[in-house]
Amino acid sequence: MELRPGIFRVLFAEIAADGQLKSRTVLTQLANAIERQAKVNASSGAHKRGTPTPARSGSGPAVISGTLRRSLTHTPVVSYGAGWETRVGTGAGISPPYGKSPASVYGLALETGLRNGAVYPFLGPAYRFGITVVAPQLYMSVYRAGWPRV
């Protein structure tokens, strides 16, 4: 291949575009994985409203109506500045059939601590799982595919 004027600019532009596409792909898959794990974590047993929870403090919450689990979602991956962004958490405006507190308020209380001091984290552990387990696997599958091992 002859190195004509502008060839490096074109090649680097193609590499940058490919990197942007791969970054968006990885972030979308990571958000899906964290959302799935948060839903698993928010399902430590089940019980009827007003009865004692089978979940232990420090583990994820037990299911009462399923509203919290159903409210877990992520925003679309969007470009901002030089990168990509998405948010994983509870959707806005979703409330259980028996109460006035939306799932976002209820979820925050479970995640950070109830009045009695008990915590039932589900989103933080899902995030840590995503970053430590899923992200490295995604990185290797998306960015390192086809590269020779040294």
Secondary structure as UniProt FT lines:
FT   TURN            5..6
FT   HELIX           7..41
FT   TURN            49..50
FT   TURN            57..58
FT   HELIX           67..71
FT   STRAND          72..74
FT   STRAND          78..80
FT   TURN            81..82
FT   STRAND          83..85
FT   STRAND          88..90
FT   TURN            92..93
FT   TURN            97..98
FT   HELIX           103..112
FT   TURN            115..116
FT   HELIX           123..129
FT   HELIX           130..134
FT   HELIX           135..143
FT   TURN            145..146
//
